[in-house]
Amino acid sequence: MTLPTYPDLNGASVFITGGGSGIGAGLTEAFLRQGARVAFVQRSDATAFCDEMTDKTGNRPLFLQCDITDRAALVAAIEQAAQAHGPVSVLVNNAANDQRHKLEDITEDFLDWALAINFKCYVTACQAVAPKMRAMGRGSIINITSISYMMANAGYPLYTSANSALNGLTRSLARELGGDRIRVNALAPGWVMTPKQLDQWVTPEGLADHMKRQCLPDTLSPDDIAGGVLFLASDSSRAMTGQALVIDGGVVVTG
């Protein structure tokens, strides 16, 4: 897939959570190909991924090892990215964890962890970038959510609850920050065939059932999501805020 080029993203300071694997890896590569200065965080070592991106794009991302549930560590990583690349003008809150669970199995520790990784870190990152975006008089925040909460699926109620909450956060922050030309939008992917999904959740039967729900006959890849994120990050969407963009092959109906 050939993604479009957005000249205003060339040189932009971009910060991505979970930018070294899955959908996040696709987003990192897409921004690097735009000429953006990309910093990303994740828990596992991503040095090999950075080497790969340097070879493929000629543009090396800044990897900052970080547990995003550690508020102080995430704030420090965003500040480090700003020192290296300039104030963050594009924040992509992407990292999340859709670990399966049932209501009767939820403990207090699991509840705290699930909300920390699927919601609280989004709030933290928004708080960390907002002051410098205000000073610049511009910025784009993109919250990656999911169509899962729209589908009434069982098996991960805290994950779907957090995704629903992210839409409320997106709309409220769009209103709160809009006066400073900071745009806040959500993007809800469908079932993207990342290595994690293929390893842990995708079965022939489950995929066949899901594909019956899609209007389009093709499975989704990270590149399908990257195009939407680039659009939301760029000036091409300068009049768009407080919205939820769905890229799912036509599973859910909005509007």
Backbone as CSV, one residue per row, in Angstrom:
resi,resn,N_x,N_y,N_z,CA_x,CA_y,CA_z,C_x,C_y,C_z
1,MET,0.836,-1.192,0.000,0.000,0.000,0.000,0.874,1.247,0.000
2,THR,0.570,2.186,-0.871,1.277,3.463,-0.923,0.472,4.509,-0.163
3,LEU,1.073,5.042,0.886,0.393,6.047,1.690,0.637,7.435,1.107
4,PRO,-0.309,8.360,1.291,-0.128,9.718,0.774,0.953,10.464,1.545
5,THR,1.481,11.513,0.932,2.487,12.362,1.558,1.843,13.666,2.017
6,TYR,2.112,14.036,3.256,1.618,15.286,3.825,2.831,16.174,4.126
7,PRO,3.096,17.167,3.281,4.314,17.973,3.455,4.448,18.615,4.828
8,ASP,3.335,18.965,5.470,3.431,19.630,6.777,3.920,18.695,7.880
9,LEU,3.939,17.385,7.626,4.447,16.447,8.629,5.964,16.288,8.547
10,ASN,6.564,16.797,7.499,8.025,16.742,7.371,8.650,17.608,8.472
11,GLY,9.404,16.983,9.338,10.039,17.686,10.444,9.196,17.799,11.691
12,ALA,7.950,17.320,11.650,7.083,17.388,12.819,7.625,16.514,13.947
13,SER,7.435,16.968,15.177,7.827,16.191,16.355,6.654,15.308,16.759
14,VAL,6.817,13.998,16.596,5.738,13.028,16.794,6.107,12.101,17.941
15,PHE,5.152,11.860,18.834,5.358,10.940,19.952,4.282,9.865,19.900
16,ILE,4.711,8.589,19.919,3.793,7.457,19.795,4.008,6.509,20.964
17,THR,2.939,6.136,21.647,3.070,5.090,22.668,2.910,3.727,21.997
18,GLY,3.749,2.778,22.418,3.697,1.448,21.813,4.084,1.458,20.350
19,GLY,5.075,2.272,20.011,5.399,2.483,18.597,6.357,1.494,17.978
20,GLY,6.691,0.414,18.670,7.663,-0.524,18.126,7.107,-1.866,17.728
21,SER,5.785,-2.050,17.854,5.195,-3.344,17.484,3.750,-3.136,17.073
22,GLY,3.220,-4.112,16.370,1.817,-4.097,15.986,1.442,-2.872,15.171
23,ILE,0.259,-2.329,15.453,-0.190,-1.122,14.759,0.808,0.006,14.974
24,GLY,1.352,0.110,16.185,2.291,1.182,16.490,3.516,1.171,15.601
25,ALA,4.023,-0.013,15.274,5.186,-0.100,14.387,4.846,0.443,13.005
26,GLY,3.649,0.143,12.532,3.209,0.675,11.251,3.092,2.188,11.274
27,LEU,2.639,2.736,12.414,2.525,4.183,12.549,3.900,4.838,12.570
28,THR,4.829,4.259,13.313,6.188,4.797,13.355,6.790,4.851,11.963
29,GLU,6.682,3.760,11.222,7.239,3.736,9.865,6.569,4.774,8.970
30,ALA,5.262,4.887,9.081,4.533,5.830,8.229,4.976,7.263,8.490
31,PHE,5.145,7.641,9.761,5.594,8.996,10.072,7.043,9.214,9.662
32,LEU,7.889,8.201,9.833,9.282,8.328,9.401,9.357,8.592,7.906
33,ARG,8.510,7.936,7.142,8.512,8.129,5.691,8.006,9.520,5.304
34,GLN,7.298,10.182,6.210,6.879,11.565,5.973,8.008,12.558,6.259
35,GLY,9.099,12.060,6.843,10.192,12.942,7.257,10.021,13.487,8.658
36,ALA,9.076,12.928,9.414,8.842,13.391,10.785,9.958,12.913,11.709
37,ARG,10.100,13.637,12.814,11.018,13.230,13.871,10.186,12.456,14.898
38,VAL,10.387,11.159,14.930,9.507,10.267,15.686,10.205,9.752,16.934
39,ALA,9.535,9.883,18.065,9.945,9.238,19.310,8.825,8.300,19.738
40,PHE,9.193,7.156,20.278,8.166,6.229,20.741,8.633,5.523,21.997
41,VAL,7.651,5.035,22.759,7.936,4.287,23.980,7.301,2.911,23.908
42,GLN,7.947,1.980,24.565,7.363,0.679,24.858,8.246,0.014,25.906
43,ARG,7.739,-1.070,26.499,8.469,-1.719,27.594,9.639,-2.551,27.088
44,SER,9.442,-3.307,26.007,10.492,-4.203,25.519,11.492,-3.447,24.657
45,ASP,12.690,-3.997,24.558,13.750,-3.358,23.788,13.384,-3.301,22.306
46,ALA,13.563,-2.145,21.698,13.195,-1.956,20.296,14.382,-1.516,19.450
47,THR,15.586,-1.802,19.899,16.777,-1.387,19.156,16.797,-1.992,17.762
48,ALA,16.476,-3.284,17.658,16.486,-3.946,16.346,15.452,-3.315,15.414
49,PHE,14.299,-2.951,15.964,13.274,-2.294,15.159,13.767,-0.939,14.666
50,CYS,14.446,-0.194,15.517,14.988,1.106,15.103,16.018,0.935,13.992
51,ASP,16.856,-0.093,14.104,17.824,-0.379,13.041,17.100,-0.680,11.725
52,GLU,16.036,-1.480,11.819,15.254,-1.824,10.626,14.641,-0.573,9.995
53,MET,14.084,0.298,10.826,13.468,1.517,10.309,14.502,2.440,9.663
54,THR,15.689,2.499,10.249,16.748,3.321,9.671,17.107,2.815,8.280
55,ASP,17.225,1.495,8.145,17.551,0.896,6.844,16.440,1.118,5.829
56,LYS,15.185,1.010,6.264,14.050,1.081,5.337,13.682,2.508,4.950
57,THR,13.827,3.452,5.881,13.333,4.800,5.641,14.420,5.866,5.577
58,GLY,15.631,5.533,6.048,16.681,6.527,6.129,16.461,7.538,7.239
59,ASN,15.556,7.247,8.136,15.164,8.162,9.206,15.040,7.330,10.477
60,ARG,15.863,7.603,11.476,15.884,6.767,12.681,14.961,7.327,13.756
61,PRO,14.095,6.484,14.314,13.257,6.946,15.420,14.034,6.948,16.724
62,LEU,13.539,7.709,17.683,14.101,7.740,19.025,13.289,6.790,19.895
63,PHE,13.927,5.722,20.365,13.256,4.753,21.230,13.562,5.070,22.677
64,LEU,12.494,5.177,23.486,12.612,5.440,24.911,11.903,4.312,25.655
65,GLN,12.676,3.467,26.314,12.088,2.322,27.018,11.304,2.827,28.223
66,CYS,10.042,2.393,28.333,9.174,2.991,29.344,7.966,2.101,29.584
67,ASP,7.584,1.981,30.835,6.317,1.373,31.219,5.294,2.501,31.286
68,ILE,4.348,2.531,30.359,3.432,3.666,30.266,2.464,3.743,31.443
69,THR,2.376,2.686,32.246,1.540,2.758,33.440,2.245,3.499,34.579
70,ASP,3.537,3.792,34.398,4.313,4.575,35.353,4.195,6.041,34.922
71,ARG,3.355,6.792,35.612,3.043,8.157,35.210,4.299,9.020,35.086
72,ALA,5.159,8.982,36.090,6.352,9.822,36.072,7.269,9.445,34.916
73,ALA,7.391,8.144,34.639,8.264,7.696,33.561,7.737,8.140,32.202
74,LEU,6.421,8.098,32.013,5.839,8.521,30.744,6.017,10.020,30.539
75,VAL,5.788,10.806,31.566,5.981,12.254,31.469,7.444,12.576,31.150
76,ALA,8.360,11.864,31.789,9.785,12.088,31.555,10.164,11.731,30.120
77,ALA,9.579,10.660,29.592,9.878,10.256,28.221,9.397,11.306,27.224
78,ILE,8.226,11.866,27.468,7.706,12.907,26.576,8.594,14.142,26.623
79,GLU,9.079,14.483,27.790,9.990,15.623,27.909,11.309,15.337,27.197
80,GLN,11.806,14.110,27.312,13.039,13.740,26.633,12.862,13.815,25.120
81,ALA,11.703,13.386,24.629,11.422,13.472,23.195,11.383,14.931,22.744
82,ALA,10.785,15.802,23.568,10.709,17.222,23.225,12.093,17.859,23.192
83,GLN,12.965,17.442,24.097,14.325,17.976,24.101,15.091,17.540,22.859
84,ALA,14.827,16.327,22.388,15.542,15.807,21.222,14.979,16.329,19.906
85,HIS,13.653,16.467,19.806,13.002,16.756,18.529,12.229,18.071,18.498
86,GLY,12.195,18.783,19.605,11.335,19.950,19.703,10.010,19.556,20.326
87,PRO,9.232,20.546,20.781,7.958,20.235,21.435,7.089,19.327,20.582
88,VAL,6.451,18.363,21.231,5.621,17.390,20.516,4.423,18.113,19.895
89,SER,4.296,18.003,18.585,3.147,18.595,17.896,2.107,17.559,17.508
90,VAL,2.517,16.275,17.506,1.584,15.186,17.218,1.769,14.104,18.274
91,LEU,0.719,13.845,19.033,0.713,12.757,20.012,-0.220,11.668,19.518
92,VAL,0.297,10.446,19.443,-0.542,9.296,19.106,-0.557,8.361,20.302
93,ASN,-1.667,8.364,21.027,-1.870,7.429,22.134,-2.322,6.100,21.535
94,ASN,-1.403,5.178,21.417,-1.678,3.930,20.704,-1.606,2.692,21.598
95,ALA,-0.691,2.672,22.547,-0.466,1.458,23.336,-1.690,1.100,24.172
96,ALA,-2.012,-0.173,24.198,-3.139,-0.680,24.974,-2.938,-2.180,25.149
97,ASN,-3.824,-2.801,25.906,-3.726,-4.249,26.103,-5.126,-4.834,26.205
98,ASP,-5.446,-5.710,25.271,-6.787,-6.307,25.215,-6.820,-7.705,25.815
99,GLN,-6.091,-7.888,26.910,-6.069,-9.195,27.584,-7.487,-9.652,27.898
100,ARG,-7.782,-10.902,27.570,-9.129,-11.431,27.778,-9.375,-11.710,29.263
101,HIS,-10.624,-11.473,29.671,-10.996,-11.700,31.069,-12.518,-11.756,31.188
102,LYS,-12.962,-12.332,32.292,-14.392,-12.407,32.595,-14.681,-11.596,33.854
103,LEU,-15.923,-11.186,33.976,-16.322,-10.360,35.115,-15.936,-11.008,36.435
104,GLU,-16.195,-12.296,36.583,-15.948,-12.953,37.868,-14.466,-13.099,38.192
105,ASP,-13.606,-12.894,37.193,-12.168,-13.051,37.409,-11.458,-11.724,37.679
106,ILE,-12.180,-10.602,37.654,-11.551,-9.297,37.832,-11.213,-9.077,39.308
107,THR,-9.933,-8.890,39.581,-9.477,-8.528,40.916,-9.212,-7.023,40.961
108,GLU,-9.005,-6.505,42.153,-8.720,-5.080,42.262,-7.423,-4.721,41.548
109,ASP,-6.410,-5.589,41.668,-5.135,-5.330,40.995,-5.314,-5.328,39.477
110,PHE,-6.083,-6.288,38.968,-6.291,-6.351,37.519,-7.084,-5.136,37.040
111,LEU,-8.079,-4.728,37.818,-8.862,-3.544,37.470,-7.958,-2.316,37.376
112,ASP,-7.091,-2.142,38.363,-6.184,-0.993,38.359,-5.247,-1.047,37.152
113,TRP,-4.716,-2.229,36.857,-3.785,-2.369,35.726,-4.493,-2.104,34.402
114,ALA,-5.679,-2.682,34.215,-6.396,-2.528,32.953,-6.734,-1.075,32.671
115,LEU,-7.151,-0.344,33.693,-7.459,1.073,33.497,-6.191,1.897,33.318
116,ALA,-5.117,1.485,33.979,-3.854,2.219,33.843,-3.318,2.145,32.426
117,ILE,-3.376,0.975,31.816,-2.764,0.802,30.494,-3.707,1.169,29.357
118,ASN,-5.007,1.143,29.617,-5.972,1.408,28.547,-6.667,2.764,28.641
119,PHE,-6.436,3.496,29.744,-7.076,4.798,29.870,-6.186,5.842,30.556
120,LYS,-5.694,5.525,31.753,-4.977,6.536,32.529,-3.745,7.060,31.797
121,CYS,-3.027,6.180,31.079,-1.827,6.642,30.378,-2.177,7.603,29.247
122,TYR,-3.363,7.469,28.669,-3.812,8.412,27.646,-3.972,9.801,28.258
123,VAL,-4.587,9.839,29.434,-4.771,11.114,30.133,-3.417,11.729,30.461
124,THR,-2.508,10.920,30.979,-1.183,11.398,31.347,-0.462,12.018,30.158
125,ALA,-0.490,11.324,29.020,0.209,11.824,27.838,-0.414,13.129,27.345
126,CYS,-1.737,13.207,27.366,-2.403,14.452,26.958,-2.000,15.601,27.867
127,GLN,-1.975,15.352,29.169,-1.558,16.387,30.120,-0.125,16.834,29.850
128,ALA,0.730,15.892,29.494,2.152,16.202,29.317,2.419,17.042,28.075
129,VAL,1.670,16.818,27.006,1.942,17.551,25.761,1.176,18.863,25.657
130,ALA,0.083,18.985,26.380,-0.805,20.136,26.191,-0.142,21.489,26.438
131,PRO,0.660,21.685,27.503,1.221,23.021,27.734,2.068,23.537,26.572
132,LYS,2.919,22.686,26.006,3.773,23.147,24.902,2.981,23.269,23.602
133,MET,1.961,22.447,23.423,1.090,22.645,22.272,0.375,23.991,22.375
134,ARG,-0.076,24.335,23.585,-0.707,25.645,23.790,0.265,26.767,23.433
135,ALA,1.510,26.621,23.864,2.511,27.651,23.592,2.758,27.793,22.092
136,MET,2.695,26.677,21.362,2.885,26.718,19.905,1.644,27.215,19.177
137,GLY,0.487,27.101,19.836,-0.764,27.475,19.193,-1.252,26.457,18.194
138,ARG,-0.862,25.190,18.391,-1.300,24.135,17.475,-0.924,22.776,18.063
139,GLY,-1.528,21.751,17.513,-1.194,20.392,17.910,-2.299,19.434,17.519
140,SER,-1.930,18.166,17.379,-2.903,17.130,17.066,-2.694,15.950,18.006
141,ILE,-3.744,15.580,18.717,-3.739,14.412,19.602,-4.670,13.374,18.995
142,ILE,-4.165,12.168,18.841,-4.940,11.089,18.236,-4.989,9.930,19.221
143,ASN,-6.172,9.609,19.682,-6.376,8.513,20.626,-6.843,7.276,19.860
144,ILE,-6.005,6.248,19.837,-6.389,5.000,19.179,-7.302,4.231,20.123
145,THR,-8.518,3.977,19.673,-9.481,3.239,20.487,-9.734,1.874,19.828
146,SER,-10.976,1.513,19.642,-11.306,0.213,19.058,-12.801,0.191,18.789
147,ILE,-13.209,-0.623,17.815,-14.645,-0.807,17.602,-15.234,-1.800,18.591
148,SER,-14.393,-2.379,19.450,-14.852,-3.468,20.318,-16.044,-3.064,21.179
149,TYR,-16.041,-1.825,21.678,-17.133,-1.415,22.571,-18.433,-1.202,21.812
150,MET,-18.366,-1.039,20.493,-19.572,-0.868,19.680,-20.200,-2.207,19.280
151,MET,-19.454,-3.283,19.453,-19.879,-4.581,18.946,-20.565,-5.447,19.984
152,ALA,-20.582,-4.994,21.236,-21.177,-5.772,22.329,-20.541,-7.152,22.448
153,ASN,-19.214,-7.203,22.280,-18.487,-8.457,22.431,-18.267,-8.763,23.910
154,ALA,-18.298,-10.025,24.250,-17.907,-10.463,25.590,-16.436,-10.835,25.576
155,GLY,-15.860,-10.972,26.788,-14.504,-11.485,26.885,-13.453,-10.495,27.324
156,TYR,-13.783,-9.196,27.345,-12.814,-8.194,27.801,-13.533,-6.904,28.215
157,PRO,-14.396,-6.985,29.234,-15.248,-5.845,29.581,-14.491,-4.601,30.027
158,LEU,-13.344,-4.757,30.678,-12.607,-3.563,31.093,-11.969,-2.870,29.894
159,TYR,-11.527,-3.643,28.927,-10.945,-3.076,27.703,-12.000,-2.300,26.923
160,THR,-13.180,-2.886,26.748,-14.218,-2.178,26.006,-14.691,-0.942,26.767
161,SER,-14.747,-1.030,28.086,-15.142,0.126,28.889,-14.147,1.268,28.732
162,ALA,-12.861,0.941,28.751,-11.836,1.965,28.591,-11.918,2.604,27.209
163,ASN,-12.186,1.790,26.183,-12.290,2.344,24.832,-13.484,3.281,24.706
164,SER,-14.578,2.927,25.342,-15.724,3.823,25.339,-15.389,5.129,26.061
165,ALA,-14.688,5.025,27.182,-14.302,6.218,27.942,-13.377,7.116,27.134
166,LEU,-12.536,6.550,26.294,-11.619,7.351,25.498,-12.362,8.266,24.525
167,ASN,-13.529,7.856,24.091,-14.314,8.730,23.222,-14.833,9.940,23.999
168,GLY,-15.235,9.724,25.249,-15.635,10.850,26.082,-14.472,11.784,26.340
169,LEU,-13.299,11.219,26.624,-12.100,12.021,26.840,-11.782,12.840,25.594
170,THR,-11.857,12.195,24.434,-11.551,12.865,23.171,-12.466,14.062,22.951
171,ARG,-13.744,13.884,23.162,-14.695,14.965,22.910,-14.535,16.111,23.908
172,SER,-14.307,15.767,25.175,-14.144,16.815,26.179,-12.866,17.611,25.961
173,LEU,-11.767,16.915,25.627,-10.509,17.624,25.403,-10.546,18.436,24.117
174,ALA,-11.293,17.961,23.124,-11.434,18.749,21.899,-12.044,20.106,22.215
175,ARG,-13.028,20.130,23.090,-13.655,21.383,23.501,-12.703,22.209,24.364
176,GLU,-12.037,21.555,25.317,-11.171,22.269,26.247,-9.952,22.877,25.569
177,LEU,-9.393,22.177,24.584,-8.126,22.592,23.975,-8.298,23.275,22.620
178,GLY,-9.501,23.251,22.102,-9.722,23.757,20.751,-9.395,25.225,20.579
179,GLY,-9.588,26.032,21.614,-9.292,27.451,21.519,-7.839,27.746,21.233
180,ASP,-6.968,26.788,21.534,-5.537,26.925,21.256,-5.141,26.179,19.984
181,ARG,-6.133,25.844,19.182,-5.925,25.117,17.914,-5.255,23.758,18.133
182,ILE,-5.562,23.150,19.264,-5.139,21.768,19.514,-6.319,20.868,19.187
183,ARG,-6.135,20.001,18.226,-7.215,19.114,17.798,-7.069,17.764,18.492
184,VAL,-8.189,17.190,18.889,-8.191,15.893,19.575,-9.221,15.003,18.889
185,ASN,-8.758,13.928,18.302,-9.636,12.989,17.610,-9.319,11.561,18.039
186,ALA,-10.278,10.687,17.851,-10.094,9.260,18.112,-10.106,8.510,16.791
187,LEU,-9.404,7.400,16.750,-9.455,6.512,15.596,-9.704,5.102,16.101
188,ALA,-10.771,4.490,15.617,-11.174,3.160,16.075,-10.912,2.121,14.983
189,PRO,-9.857,1.333,15.120,-9.612,0.273,14.149,-10.550,-0.910,14.367
190,GLY,-10.744,-1.655,13.309,-11.384,-2.954,13.420,-10.343,-3.989,13.819
191,TRP,-10.549,-5.221,13.375,-9.625,-6.304,13.740,-8.441,-6.279,12.783
192,VAL,-7.306,-5.784,13.267,-6.100,-5.660,12.456,-5.225,-6.883,12.686
193,MET,-4.731,-7.449,11.602,-3.966,-8.689,11.692,-2.506,-8.418,12.054
194,THR,-2.283,-8.032,13.298,-0.930,-7.835,13.816,-0.369,-9.187,14.263
195,PRO,0.953,-9.294,14.440,1.516,-10.553,14.935,0.888,-11.017,16.244
196,LYS,0.610,-10.078,17.173,0.006,-10.458,18.450,-1.376,-11.069,18.236
197,GLN,-2.188,-10.432,17.407,-3.522,-10.958,17.158,-3.450,-12.331,16.509
198,LEU,-2.553,-12.477,15.556,-2.413,-13.759,14.862,-1.932,-14.851,15.810
199,ASP,-1.045,-14.495,16.732,-0.492,-15.483,17.662,-1.489,-15.871,18.750
200,GLN,-2.289,-14.901,19.237,-3.070,-15.142,20.440,-4.560,-15.325,20.207
201,TRP,-5.139,-14.622,19.233,-6.585,-14.587,19.177,-7.194,-15.085,17.869
202,VAL,-6.461,-14.996,16.781,-7.054,-15.324,15.480,-7.133,-16.835,15.302
203,THR,-8.335,-17.321,15.067,-8.559,-18.718,14.684,-9.273,-18.708,13.340
204,PRO,-9.159,-19.774,12.572,-9.858,-19.797,11.278,-11.355,-19.550,11.429
205,GLU,-11.958,-20.146,12.458,-13.399,-19.983,12.656,-13.742,-18.553,13.065
206,GLY,-12.956,-18.010,14.004,-13.213,-16.655,14.473,-13.016,-15.622,13.375
207,LEU,-11.980,-15.798,12.572,-11.740,-14.856,11.489,-12.831,-14.949,10.432
208,ALA,-13.247,-16.163,10.113,-14.315,-16.324,9.117,-15.602,-15.659,9.583
209,ASP,-15.910,-15.788,10.871,-17.116,-15.165,11.416,-17.010,-13.645,11.357
210,HIS,-15.820,-13.129,11.685,-15.635,-11.679,11.655,-15.737,-11.143,10.233
211,MET,-15.155,-11.858,9.288,-15.167,-11.372,7.907,-16.591,-11.310,7.357
212,LYS,-17.483,-12.130,7.897,-18.880,-12.039,7.477,-19.508,-10.713,7.912
213,ARG,-18.983,-10.121,8.989,-19.499,-8.844,9.483,-18.978,-7.668,8.663
214,GLN,-17.797,-7.831,8.054,-17.225,-6.745,7.277,-17.961,-6.582,5.952
215,CYS,-18.077,-5.335,5.509,-18.598,-5.088,4.161,-17.540,-5.408,3.110
216,LEU,-16.282,-5.111,3.429,-15.178,-5.338,2.494,-14.570,-6.716,2.740
217,PRO,-14.089,-7.380,1.691,-13.658,-8.772,1.825,-12.214,-8.967,2.260
218,ASP,-11.470,-7.876,2.519,-10.047,-8.003,2.818,-9.779,-7.787,4.306
219,THR,-8.839,-8.559,4.864,-8.424,-8.338,6.243,-7.657,-7.021,6.346
220,LEU,-7.599,-6.479,7.550,-6.959,-5.193,7.784,-5.506,-5.376,8.217
221,SER,-4.653,-4.457,7.752,-3.245,-4.441,8.143,-2.939,-3.121,8.832
222,PRO,-1.790,-3.003,9.528,-1.436,-1.726,10.155,-1.407,-0.557,9.172
223,ASP,-1.046,-0.802,7.914,-1.035,0.284,6.928,-2.419,0.892,6.739
224,ASP,-3.465,0.084,6.877,-4.818,0.614,6.727,-5.115,1.641,7.814
225,ILE,-4.537,1.460,8.973,-4.745,2.389,10.077,-3.820,3.595,9.941
226,ALA,-2.626,3.370,9.437,-1.642,4.448,9.327,-2.140,5.591,8.450
227,GLY,-2.837,5.271,7.374,-3.328,6.326,6.497,-4.264,7.282,7.213
228,GLY,-5.152,6.740,8.032,-6.072,7.575,8.795,-5.369,8.415,9.837
229,VAL,-4.360,7.844,10.487,-3.618,8.577,11.508,-2.842,9.730,10.874
230,LEU,-2.208,9.488,9.735,-1.485,10.564,9.048,-2.430,11.705,8.694
231,PHE,-3.621,11.363,8.222,-4.610,12.388,7.887,-4.981,13.215,9.113
232,LEU,-5.246,12.550,10.231,-5.631,13.258,11.450,-4.485,14.093,12.011
233,ALA,-3.251,13.671,11.763,-2.096,14.409,12.254,-1.801,15.641,11.402
234,SER,-2.207,15.620,10.145,-1.800,16.646,9.191,-2.765,17.813,9.145
235,ASP,-2.334,18.870,8.465,-3.188,20.036,8.282,-4.379,19.755,7.371
236,SER,-4.367,18.627,6.691,-5.515,18.277,5.844,-6.780,18.100,6.671
237,SER,-6.624,17.822,7.962,-7.779,17.673,8.860,-7.865,18.837,9.840
238,ARG,-7.392,19.999,9.435,-7.283,21.154,10.345,-8.624,21.581,10.930
239,ALA,-9.726,21.271,10.266,-11.049,21.655,10.763,-11.775,20.495,11.435
240,MET,-11.049,19.431,11.753,-11.660,18.220,12.304,-11.165,18.002,13.731
241,THR,-12.079,17.988,14.682,-11.722,17.702,16.070,-12.943,17.147,16.792
242,GLY,-12.679,16.397,17.857,-13.747,15.792,18.638,-14.459,14.657,17.930
243,GLN,-13.820,14.078,16.905,-14.464,13.055,16.092,-13.851,11.679,16.335
244,ALA,-14.591,10.659,15.961,-14.107,9.278,16.019,-14.125,8.708,14.608
245,LEU,-12.950,8.487,14.056,-12.808,7.936,12.715,-12.712,6.416,12.818
246,VAL,-13.605,5.713,12.153,-13.637,4.258,12.211,-13.023,3.691,10.927
247,ILE,-12.050,2.790,11.097,-11.449,2.087,9.964,-11.537,0.599,10.283
248,ASP,-12.582,-0.033,9.793,-12.832,-1.436,10.196,-13.333,-2.323,9.062
249,GLY,-13.281,-1.840,7.846,-13.773,-2.657,6.738,-15.288,-2.685,6.636
250,GLY,-15.954,-1.881,7.472,-17.414,-1.822,7.377,-18.152,-2.725,8.349
251,VAL,-17.603,-2.924,9.543,-18.271,-3.777,10.530,-19.352,-3.016,11.263
252,VAL,-19.011,-1.847,11.801,-19.965,-1.064,12.567,-20.479,0.095,11.712
253,VAL,-21.629,0.603,12.086,-22.233,1.725,11.381,-22.303,2.897,12.333
254,THR,-21.780,4.049,11.930,-21.810,5.251,12.742,-22.657,6.314,12.060
255,GLY,-22.971,7.351,12.830,-23.714,8.463,12.245,-25.217,8.288,12.406
